[in-house]
Amino acid sequence: MNKKSIALVLAVLCLSWAMASVSAAPEEPAKVAGKWVLSWEGRMGPVTATLVLEQDGGKLKGTMTGEMGREWPVTGTVEGKTVKFSSKRETPRGEITIEYSGTLEGDTMKGTMQMGPMTRDWTAKRKKEQE
């Protein structure tokens, strides 16, 4: 191989490596801070809760307030458009942790929630300031 061929191969390899490292860079976390109305289908019908999230980069914290006014702390993460958070609640049977995972599209989040062996679909709509 002559010097030009070696230089061309090295240039292509460097360009390929640079493009791979750019595409492997983590996606900027979506903006999910604010107030949301979360809903899912419960055993007795539709259930709603108010979810208030604060965001620091990819970290989430906040509160979830149920229909009866009870409030629970929430912690989680957001990576790109993928949102994960959990809430611990005291029940007559002891403490339970509910894990939520979903994706953000515009002003809507959708996903699944895991409560022990039970799984439910959930949806959250961003609440506008004037609502």
QUIKAKA-V185371 format. One record per run of one state. SS is the DSSP state (H for helix, E for strand, L for the rest). FROM is the first residue (numbers start at 1). LEN is the number of residues. If there is no record, write none. Layout:
<<SS FROM LEN> <SS FROM LEN>>
//
This chain:
<<L 1 2> <H 3 21> <L 24 10> <E 34 9> <L 43 2> <E 45 12> <L 57 2> <E 59 8> <L 67 4> <E 71 9> <L 80 2> <E 82 10> <L 92 2> <E 94 12> <L 106 2> <E 108 8> <L 116 2> <E 118 9> <L 127 5>>
//
